[in-house]
Protein backbone atom coordinates (compact mmCIF):
# COMPACT_ATOMS: atom_id res chain seq x y z
CA UNK A 1 0.00 0.00 0.00
CA UNK A 2 1.17 3.55 -0.74
CA UNK A 3 -0.23 7.04 -0.35
CA UNK A 4 0.15 10.06 -2.58
CA UNK A 5 -0.75 13.69 -1.96
CA UNK A 6 -2.74 15.15 -4.85
CA UNK A 7 -3.53 18.80 -4.21
CA UNK A 8 -5.37 18.91 -0.88
CA UNK A 9 -6.14 15.18 -0.86
CA UNK A 10 -4.16 12.10 0.10
CA UNK A 11 -4.87 9.09 -2.11
CA UNK A 12 -4.31 5.53 -0.92
CA UNK A 13 -3.52 2.96 -3.60
CA UNK A 14 -1.80 -0.33 -4.39
CA UNK A 15 -0.17 -1.52 -7.62
CA UNK A 16 -0.29 -5.23 -8.44
CA UNK A 17 1.12 -7.30 -11.26
CA UNK A 18 4.28 -7.22 -13.38
CA UNK A 19 6.11 -3.90 -13.68
CA UNK A 20 6.16 -4.25 -17.48
CA UNK A 21 2.44 -5.01 -17.73
CA UNK A 22 0.12 -2.60 -19.50
CA UNK A 23 -1.62 -0.41 -16.92
CA UNK A 24 -5.17 -0.77 -15.63
CA UNK A 25 -6.96 1.49 -13.14
CA UNK A 26 -9.79 0.00 -11.05
CA UNK A 27 -12.16 2.60 -9.59
CA UNK A 28 -14.69 1.44 -7.01
CA UNK A 29 -18.16 2.51 -5.98
CA UNK A 30 -19.39 4.90 -3.31
CA UNK A 31 -17.22 4.61 -0.17
CA UNK A 32 -15.73 1.36 -1.51
CA UNK A 33 -12.21 0.60 -0.23
CA UNK A 34 -9.71 -0.75 -2.72
CA UNK A 35 -9.54 -4.18 -1.07
CA UNK A 36 -12.95 -5.17 -2.45
CA UNK A 37 -11.38 -5.52 -5.90
CA UNK A 38 -9.56 -8.62 -4.62
CA UNK A 39 -13.00 -10.31 -4.70
CA UNK A 40 -13.65 -9.00 -8.21
CA UNK A 41 -11.50 -8.38 -11.28
CA UNK A 42 -8.07 -7.79 -9.71
CA UNK A 43 -6.85 -11.43 -9.62
CA UNK A 44 -7.93 -12.15 -13.19
CA UNK A 45 -6.29 -8.99 -14.54
CA UNK A 46 -3.01 -9.68 -12.74
CA UNK A 47 -3.03 -13.27 -14.01
CA UNK A 48 -3.52 -11.90 -17.53
CA UNK A 49 -0.31 -9.86 -17.16
CA UNK A 50 -1.65 -6.37 -16.49
CA UNK A 51 -0.15 -3.93 -14.01
CA UNK A 52 -3.18 -2.92 -11.95
CA UNK A 53 -3.70 0.01 -9.60
CA UNK A 54 -6.55 -0.21 -7.11
CA UNK A 55 -7.53 3.10 -5.55
CA UNK A 56 -9.18 4.22 -2.33
CA UNK A 57 -11.48 7.06 -3.36
CA UNK A 58 -11.30 10.27 -1.37
CA UNK A 59 -13.17 9.61 1.88
CA UNK A 60 -12.56 5.83 2.00
CA UNK A 61 -9.81 3.44 3.05
CA UNK A 62 -6.38 5.04 3.37
CA UNK A 63 -7.34 8.17 1.44
CA UNK A 64 -8.00 11.39 3.31
CA UNK A 65 -11.57 12.23 4.27
CA UNK A 66 -12.07 15.98 4.37
CA UNK A 67 -15.46 17.20 5.52
CA UNK A 68 -17.99 18.70 3.17
CA UNK A 69 -19.34 17.82 -0.24
CA UNK A 70 -17.15 16.00 -2.75
CA UNK A 71 -17.66 16.15 -6.50
CA UNK A 72 -16.99 13.65 -9.26
CA UNK A 73 -14.62 16.22 -10.79
CA UNK A 74 -12.56 16.23 -7.57
CA UNK A 75 -12.50 12.43 -7.41
CA UNK A 76 -11.39 12.37 -11.05
CA UNK A 77 -8.61 14.88 -10.33
CA UNK A 78 -7.36 12.58 -7.56
CA UNK A 79 -7.18 9.67 -10.02
CA UNK A 80 -5.54 11.81 -12.71
CA UNK A 81 -2.89 12.90 -10.22
CA UNK A 82 -2.19 9.27 -9.34
CA UNK A 83 -1.89 8.31 -13.01
CA UNK A 84 0.53 11.17 -13.57
CA UNK A 85 2.58 10.08 -10.55
CA UNK A 86 2.77 6.53 -11.94
CA UNK A 87 3.73 7.86 -15.38
CA UNK A 88 0.65 6.30 -16.94
CA UNK A 89 -1.17 7.54 -20.03
CA UNK A 90 -3.48 5.64 -22.34
CA UNK A 91 -4.73 3.51 -19.44
CA UNK A 92 -7.42 0.85 -19.45
CA UNK A 93 -9.96 1.94 -16.84
CA UNK A 94 -12.73 -0.03 -15.14
CA UNK A 95 -15.25 1.80 -13.01
CA UNK A 96 -17.94 0.27 -10.81
CA UNK A 97 -20.95 2.39 -9.87
CA UNK A 98 -19.58 5.78 -8.76
CA UNK A 99 -16.16 4.73 -10.07
CA UNK A 100 -17.81 4.60 -13.49
CA UNK A 101 -18.88 8.23 -13.09
CA UNK A 102 -15.22 9.08 -12.50
CA UNK A 103 -14.20 7.06 -15.56
CA UNK A 104 -16.78 8.90 -17.71
CA UNK A 105 -15.53 12.25 -16.45
CA UNK A 106 -11.90 11.35 -17.18
CA UNK A 107 -12.76 10.06 -20.65
CA UNK A 108 -14.23 13.47 -21.50
CA UNK A 109 -11.91 15.84 -19.64
CA UNK A 110 -8.62 13.91 -19.75
CA UNK A 111 -8.94 11.78 -22.90
CA UNK A 112 -5.18 11.22 -23.10
CA UNK A 113 -5.37 9.20 -19.87
CA UNK A 114 -8.11 6.79 -20.98
CA UNK A 115 -7.36 4.21 -23.64
CA UNK A 116 -10.70 2.49 -23.11
CA UNK A 117 -13.18 1.99 -20.29
CA UNK A 118 -15.43 -0.64 -18.77
CA UNK A 119 -18.47 0.91 -17.10
CA UNK A 120 -20.02 -1.64 -14.71
CA UNK A 121 -23.37 -0.92 -13.08
CA UNK A 122 -23.19 2.83 -13.62
CA UNK A 123 -24.17 4.05 -17.08
CA UNK A 124 -27.47 5.66 -17.89
CA UNK A 125 -29.58 8.75 -17.34
CA UNK A 126 -31.38 9.12 -14.02
CA UNK A 127 -34.59 7.10 -13.94
CA UNK A 128 -37.79 8.21 -12.18
CA UNK A 129 -36.97 5.81 -9.34
CA UNK A 130 -33.45 7.20 -9.00
CA UNK A 131 -34.73 10.74 -8.81
CA UNK A 132 -37.09 9.87 -5.96
CA UNK A 133 -34.48 7.79 -4.14
CA UNK A 134 -31.54 10.19 -4.45
CA UNK A 135 -33.70 13.20 -3.63
CA UNK A 136 -34.74 11.43 -0.43
CA UNK A 137 -31.11 10.64 0.39
CA UNK A 138 -30.08 14.26 -0.20
CA UNK A 139 -32.79 15.44 2.22
CA UNK A 140 -31.80 12.82 4.79
CA UNK A 141 -28.12 13.77 4.70
CA UNK A 142 -29.00 17.46 5.00
CA UNK A 143 -31.09 16.76 8.13
CA UNK A 144 -28.13 15.62 10.24
CA UNK A 145 -26.55 12.33 11.32
CA UNK A 146 -27.85 9.22 9.57
CA UNK A 147 -28.23 5.95 11.53
CA UNK A 148 -25.91 3.10 10.64
CA UNK A 149 -28.98 0.94 10.05
CA UNK A 150 -30.07 3.12 7.15
CA UNK A 151 -26.81 2.52 5.30
CA UNK A 152 -27.08 -1.20 6.03
CA UNK A 153 -30.61 -1.34 4.59
CA UNK A 154 -29.82 0.92 1.63
CA UNK A 155 -26.83 -1.12 0.55
CA UNK A 156 -28.62 -4.42 1.10
CA UNK A 157 -31.71 -3.39 -0.84
CA UNK A 158 -29.64 -2.48 -3.87
CA UNK A 159 -27.20 -5.39 -3.68
CA UNK A 160 -29.62 -8.28 -4.25
CA UNK A 161 -32.60 -9.04 -6.50
CA UNK A 162 -36.01 -8.63 -4.89
CA UNK A 163 -36.70 -12.37 -5.03
CA UNK A 164 -33.48 -13.10 -3.13
CA UNK A 165 -34.28 -10.45 -0.52
CA UNK A 166 -37.68 -12.04 -0.05
CA UNK A 167 -36.82 -15.75 -0.12
CA UNK A 168 -33.13 -16.42 0.63
CA UNK A 169 -32.48 -15.51 4.27
CA UNK A 170 -29.04 -17.12 4.35
CA UNK A 171 -27.75 -15.09 1.40
CA UNK A 172 -29.32 -11.91 2.76
CA UNK A 173 -27.73 -12.49 6.16
CA UNK A 174 -24.32 -12.98 4.56
CA UNK A 175 -24.60 -9.69 2.72
CA UNK A 176 -25.94 -7.92 5.81
CA UNK A 177 -22.88 -9.01 7.80
CA UNK A 178 -20.53 -7.89 5.03
CA UNK A 179 -22.14 -4.44 4.88
CA UNK A 180 -22.26 -4.03 8.67
CA UNK A 181 -18.52 -4.75 8.96
CA UNK A 182 -17.84 -1.17 7.82
CA UNK A 183 -18.51 1.92 9.93
CA UNK A 184 -20.88 4.29 8.11
CA UNK A 185 -21.82 7.99 8.20
CA UNK A 186 -18.24 9.18 8.50
CA UNK A 187 -17.35 12.55 6.92
CA UNK A 188 -15.90 10.56 4.02
CA UNK A 189 -19.11 8.58 3.54
CA UNK A 190 -21.18 11.75 3.49
CA UNK A 191 -18.86 13.41 0.99
CA UNK A 192 -18.92 10.29 -1.19
CA UNK A 193 -22.72 9.99 -1.12
CA UNK A 194 -23.18 13.67 -1.90
CA UNK A 195 -20.88 13.35 -4.93
CA UNK A 196 -22.99 10.43 -6.15
CA UNK A 197 -26.25 12.31 -5.58
CA UNK A 198 -25.01 15.42 -7.37
CA UNK A 199 -23.94 13.34 -10.38
CA UNK A 200 -27.23 11.48 -10.57
CA UNK A 201 -29.55 14.47 -10.11
CA UNK A 202 -27.66 17.48 -11.46
CA UNK A 203 -25.42 16.30 -14.32
CA UNK A 204 -26.65 15.97 -17.90
CA UNK A 205 -25.18 12.56 -18.68
CA UNK A 206 -26.60 12.36 -22.18
CA UNK A 207 -24.74 15.50 -23.22
CA UNK A 208 -21.44 13.82 -22.32
CA UNK A 209 -21.87 10.49 -24.05
CA UNK A 210 -21.21 11.63 -27.65
CA UNK A 211 -17.93 13.15 -26.40
CA UNK A 212 -16.67 9.78 -25.09
CA UNK A 213 -14.92 8.58 -28.24
CA UNK A 214 -12.70 5.91 -26.68
CA UNK A 215 -13.81 2.26 -26.84
CA UNK A 216 -16.25 1.56 -24.01
CA UNK A 217 -17.84 -1.62 -22.70
CA UNK A 218 -21.07 -0.89 -20.82
CA UNK A 219 -22.07 -3.71 -18.47
CA UNK A 220 -25.48 -3.64 -16.79
CA UNK A 221 -26.87 -6.09 -14.25
CA UNK A 222 -30.26 -7.62 -15.04
CA UNK A 223 -31.98 -6.79 -11.73
CA UNK A 224 -30.13 -3.56 -10.87
CA UNK A 225 -32.65 -1.06 -9.45
CA UNK A 226 -30.24 1.85 -9.76
CA UNK A 227 -28.78 1.26 -13.23
CA UNK A 228 -31.21 -0.89 -15.21
CA UNK A 229 -30.12 -2.56 -18.46
CA UNK A 230 -32.37 -0.42 -20.67
CA UNK A 231 -30.63 2.73 -19.39
CA UNK A 232 -27.17 1.24 -19.94
CA UNK A 233 -28.14 0.14 -23.42
CA UNK A 234 -29.27 3.67 -24.28
CA UNK A 235 -26.05 5.16 -22.91
CA UNK A 236 -23.92 2.77 -24.97
CA UNK A 237 -25.92 3.63 -28.10
CA UNK A 238 -25.14 7.33 -27.57
CA UNK A 239 -21.37 6.77 -27.31
CA UNK A 240 -19.58 6.63 -30.67
CA UNK A 241 -17.51 3.52 -29.92
CA UNK A 242 -19.35 1.58 -27.20
CA UNK A 243 -20.74 -1.93 -26.89
CA UNK A 244 -23.25 -3.24 -24.36
CA UNK A 245 -23.63 -6.50 -22.47
CA UNK A 246 -26.05 -7.61 -19.76
CA UNK A 247 -25.05 -9.65 -16.71
CA UNK A 248 -27.96 -11.98 -16.03
CA UNK A 249 -29.43 -13.04 -12.70
CA UNK A 250 -27.95 -10.28 -10.54
CA UNK A 251 -28.67 -6.88 -9.01
CA UNK A 252 -26.06 -4.23 -8.12
CA UNK A 253 -24.19 -6.64 -5.84
CA UNK A 254 -23.59 -8.87 -8.84
CA UNK A 255 -20.49 -6.78 -9.42
CA UNK A 256 -18.97 -8.96 -6.68
CA UNK A 257 -20.91 -12.17 -7.22
CA UNK A 258 -20.91 -12.51 -11.02
CA UNK A 259 -17.21 -12.75 -11.79
CA UNK A 260 -17.84 -15.82 -13.96
CA UNK A 261 -19.82 -13.61 -16.33
CA UNK A 262 -17.93 -10.33 -15.94
CA UNK A 263 -14.27 -11.40 -16.05
CA UNK A 264 -14.31 -12.97 -19.56
CA UNK A 265 -16.03 -9.89 -20.99
CA UNK A 266 -13.54 -7.50 -19.37
CA UNK A 267 -10.48 -9.53 -20.36
CA UNK A 268 -11.67 -9.87 -23.95
CA UNK A 269 -12.47 -6.16 -24.21
CA UNK A 270 -9.13 -5.05 -22.75
CA UNK A 271 -7.23 -7.48 -25.01
CA UNK A 272 -8.73 -5.79 -28.05
CA UNK A 273 -7.58 -2.28 -27.12
N, C-alpha and C positions, 0 to 999 in steps of 0.2 A: 504494500500500500504506500502511496505517496500523496503529498498535498502540494498544491500550487496556488499562489496568490494571483488572481486575475482582477485587476482593478481593486474594488473594495471587498471582493469575495475571496474566500479560500475554497478551492475545489479539491475534493478527495477523489482519487482514482487509482486503478491498478491496470497494468499492461500485462497481458498473457500471450503466450505463443512465441514462435521463433522471431528473432530480431530482424530477419530478412523477409518476413512474411508481409504481404500486402495489408495495409491497415484497415481496420474496421472499428467504428465507434458504436457502442451499444448505449442507448439513452432510454432510461426507464420511466415509468409512470409517476403519478403524483405521490410524492413523499417516498418513493421506492428506493431503498438503498441498493448499491451496486451488487451486493452479494446474491440477490435474487436471480441474477443472470446465470449463476452456476446451476440453477434448476431449469434453465431454458436453453438459449442458443450458444452460450459461451463454450461448453465442451466440444460441441460439434464443429464450431468455427475454428477452434484451436487445432483440433484433429485434422481439419482440412488444410492447415498450414498458414492460416491468417494470424497476423499480429493484432490482438484485440484489446481495446481500451474499454473498461467498464467504469462508469462515472457516477458518483454521488451527486445528484442535483443539489443546487443551493437549497439549504434548509433540511437536508437529510444526510444520514450517515456521518462521514468525516468532513463534509463540507460545512462551511459556516452557515449560521442561521440568523441573519439579521432580522429584526422586527419589521413589521410593515408589509405592504403589498409587494409581491414579486410580479414580474411580467415575463411573458415568453421571450421577448426581446432580450431581457437581462439574462435569462437562462441560456439563450443561444449565444450571447456574448461570452459567458463562462466557458461554454464548449469550444467556441472559436479560439479563445485564448489558450485552452489546453491543446488543441490541434496545432496551433502555432508553436507552442512550447515543444511539442513532440516532433516538429518539423514535418507535419503531415499536410498534404494537399491532395485533392482528388480522392477522397476517402469514401469507402462504402459505409453507409450509415443505416442503422436499424433503430427505429423509434417505436416504443410501445406506449399507447395511450398518450399522456402528456408529452412523453419523449418524442412522439410523432409530430406534435405541434412544433417542437423545437427543430426537428428535422425539416419540416416544411419551411419554417422561417429561414433556416440556414440555406436551403436550396434556392430561395428567392434572393436573399440579401447577401449571401456569401457563396455564390455558385461555384467559385474556384475550389471550395473546400469539399464539395459533395459530388462524388463521381456517380453515385446512384443511391437510391434509398428504398428501404422496406418500411412501409407504414402499417403497423399491426394494431388493430383495434383502435383506430384514431381518426380515420379520414371521413369527411362528410360534413355537410352543413348541419346546423343545429335543428333537431327535430322539435315538434311541439312538446313531446315529453321532456326532452332535454331543457327546453326553455322553462317549463314549470319547475323541474327538479333543481336546476342550477340557480334559478331566481330564489327558490326557497332556501337553498344553501347560503346564498349571498346574504339574505336577511338574517339567517340564523347566526352566521359568523359576525355580523354587525352588531348583534344583540349582546354579545359578551362571550364568556367561556362556554364551550360546547362539551357535554358529557362524553366520556370515553365510549359509552355504550352506543351513542349515535354513530360514531365512526365505525364501530364493530358492525352494526346493522347495515350501514350504508355500503361498506365494502363487501359484506356477505351477500347482500341483495343483488349486487351487480356481478359478483363473481360466478354465480351458478345459475343454470337454467331454472325456470319456475318449477318444473316438474321435480327436479332434484331437491330444491328447497322444500317442496311439499312432502316428498315421499322417501328421501334417503337421509335419515337422521345421522347415520354414521359419517357420511361424506360431509354433511353440513357441520357436524361437530368438529371434524378435522380442520375444516377451513376456519371455523370460529376460533379455534385454539391458535392457528397460525396468525390470524389477524390480531388477536388479543395479545400476542407476544410482544407487540410494539407499543410504546407509549404514544398517545395521540394528543392533539390539541396543543402541541408545542408552537412557539413562534414560527418555526420552520414549516410545520404542517399548515398553519394558517396562511403563510405567504404562498406556499405551494398551491393550496386549494384556491386562493384568490386569483392566482395566475391562470389556473385552469378555467375558472368561472369567467374571467374577463375574455379569454380566448373564445370560449363557447358562445357567449352572449353578445360580445361587442366587436368581434372581428369578422369582416366579410371574407369568409374562406373562399367562396366561389371566384372572387376577383383575383385571388392569388394563383389558383390552379393553372390557368393558361401560361403563367410565367415560370412554372416548374418544368423546365425542358429536359432535365436529366432523366434517365430511365428510372422508373418507379414501379415497385410491386406493392399494390394495395391488398392487404389481407384483412378480411372481416370475419367475425365469428358468428355463426348461424343464429344464436340466441342472445346476442349482445343487445341489451336494452339501450345502452348509451350510444353505440356506433353500429347501427343495423346494416346488414349487407346491402340493402338497396341504396343507402346513403354512400357507402364506400364505392359501390359500382358507379354511381353518378360522379363522384369525385374523380375516379380513375378515368372516366370518359372525357372529363374536362381537361385533363393533363395531356400534353402533346405526345408523351412517350411512356404511358403507363399501362400496366396490365392489372387485372383483378383476379383474385381467387378467394373462395369461401372455405372457411374451416368449419366442418360440419360437427354437430352434436354438442357444441360448447357455447357458453356465454363469455363474459369478459375475462373470467379466470382461466379460460382455455388457453390463454397466452402461456400459462405455466403447465397446464395439463396436456396440451395437444401437441407436444413436441414431435410425435410420430407423423403428424400431418405438416407441421410448420417447417421443421428442419430441412426436409428435402426441397421444399419450395425456395427457401432462403438460399441454400447452398447452390442450387441450380441457377437462381437469378444472379447471385454474386459471381459465379463462374463465368457468366456471359458478359460481364462488364469489361 
